[in-house]
Amino acid sequence: MPSKPSNPIHPKKLLLTKWTAVQPINKQKHFLVSKVILPEPPNEKIEFIELEAVFSKKTQIIPWRDLVNPAVWIQGWQ
């Protein structure tokens, strides 16, 4: 039985999505995409997002493609 392909992630639809870090980052496990960083000039591809830790409200900017790695991130709050 072939494995079901995971849903592709589209950067424009990431805003306010929930993510769980497989390994806690600074004792934080649950994150929310608080901002999709639009490139300059606007016709370039989206490269970065801002993640906000739910508990501490600290933010970090990461390449949105990092979220595709299941060894690092799980979609939703686990």
N, C-alpha and C positions, 0 to 999 in steps of 0.2 A: 504494500500500500504506500503510495508516494506521500511524502510529508507535505503538509499544507504550507504554502509560502506565507511568510509574515506580511502584514499589511505594509505597503510602502509608506514612508513618512514624508509628508510634503511640508516644507518649511513655513509656508504661509498659513498653514492650519495648526501650527504648534502653540500659538498663544493660549495661555491658561490651561495647557495640558499638564497632567500630573505624572511624576516620575519617581521611582524608588532607586536609590543607589544600592548596588549589590554589596559593596563594601562602604560603610558609613564614611562620609567626608566631614572631618571636623566634628565628629559625633552627631552629624545630621544624616538622616536617611531619606526623608521625604522632601521633594522639591516641586516647584511649580514654574512653568515657563512664564516669566513676567513680562518679557519683551522680545520681539523679533527685531533684530537690528538690521535696518534697511541700509543697503550699500549706497555709496556715492560713486559714480552716477547711478541713478535709479534703474538703468537697464542692465546692470550687473546682477549676478546671482546672489541670493541671500547666503551668507556664510556663517553668521554668528547669532546666538540667542543669549538672553540673560536668564539664568536660573536663580530662583529665590528659594532659600531654605524656609520651609513652612514654620518651624519653631522659632528660629533666631532672626528671620527676615534678612539674613546676610545674602548678598548677591554675588554671582560670579558669571563671567562671560566665557562661553565655550563654543566651539564649532558645533552647529546643530547636528552634523553627521556623527558626532560621538554618541548620540542617543541611540543609534542603530545597533551599537555593540551590546549584545545581550550579556556579555561577561561583566559589563560596567553598569548598565541601566536596564530597568524593567519598567515598561509603560504601566501607569496606574500606581496606586499606593498599595503595597504589599505588606 
